[in-house]
C-alpha cells in the first residue's frame, strides 16, 4: 500500500528528510502530514521503527565480540602507534 511504502521510505537512512522520503514513496508531503495525524498510521510507523531497532540491536549483539576483539588486539599490538592504541583504549 502507499502507507507501507511511505513507512519504508521514512525508515530508509538514505532519505534525510520527510520531503525526500515522500518523493521516494511517491506520496505528497501534505498526505504524509495527514497520515501523521491518524493513530493507525502512527502506530504502524512506531511498530516498524521498533522492529528496525530490534534488528539493529540483534546485529550489534552478534558483531560486538568481534569488534571488541579487534579493539583489544590494536591496544595490545606494540607495533601500532601509541596514538592509535590510545584511541582504541578509549573505545572499550
C-alpha positions in Angstrom: 0.0 0.0 0.0 1.0 3.6 -0.2 1.3 3.9 3.6 3.6 0.8 3.7 5.8 2.4 1.0 5.8 5.6 3.0 6.8 3.9 6.2 9.6 2.1 4.5 10.8 5.4 2.9 10.7 7.2 6.3 12.9 4.4 7.8 15.4 4.4 5.0 18.5 6.3 6.1 19.1 7.4 2.5 16.2 9.8 2.9 17.4 12.7 5.0 14.0 14.5 5.2 10.3 13.8 5.1 10.3 15.5 1.7 12.9 13.0 0.3 11.0 10.1 1.8 7.8 11.4 0.2 9.5 11.7 -3.2 10.8 8.2 -2.9 7.5 6.8 -1.9 5.5 8.8 -4.4 3.4 10.4 -1.7 2.7 14.1 -1.4 4.1 15.7 1.7 0.6 17.0 2.6 -0.7 13.4 2.5 2.1 12.3 4.9 1.2 15.2 7.3 -2.4 14.0 7.2 -1.4 10.4 7.9 0.8 11.5 10.8 -2.5 12.7 12.4 -4.0 9.2 12.0 -3.5 7.0 15.1 -3.4 3.8 12.9 -0.6 5.2 10.6 1.4 6.4 13.6 1.0 3.0 15.3 2.2 1.2 12.2 5.2 3.6 11.9 6.1 3.0 15.5 5.9 -0.8 15.1 8.1 -0.6 12.0 10.6 1.6 13.9 10.6 -0.8 16.8 11.2 -3.8 14.5 14.1 -1.9 12.9 15.7 -1.1 16.2 15.3 -4.7 17.3 17.0 -6.0 14.2 19.8 -3.5 14.6 20.3 -4.5 18.2 20.5 -8.2 17.3 23.1 -7.4 14.7 25.1 -5.3 17.2 25.0 -8.2 19.7 26.2 -10.5 17.0 29.2 -8.4 16.0 30.1 -6.9 19.3 32.5 -9.7 20.4 34.5 -9.4 17.2 34.6 -5.7 17.4 35.9 -5.8 21.0 38.5 -8.4 20.0 39.8 -6.1 17.2 40.0 -3.2 19.7 41.8 -5.2 22.2 44.2 -6.5 19.6 45.0 -3.0 18.5 45.6 -1.9 22.1 47.9 -4.8 22.7 49.9 -4.5 19.4 53.2 -2.8 20.3 53.8 -2.2 16.6 50.7 0.0 16.4 51.3 3.7 17.0 50.7 4.9 20.6 48.0 7.4 19.5 46.1 4.6 17.7 46.4 2.3 20.8 45.1 5.1 23.0 42.1 5.8 20.7 41.4 2.0 20.8 41.6 2.0 24.5 39.1 4.9 24.6 36.5 2.7 22.8 36.5 -0.1 25.4 
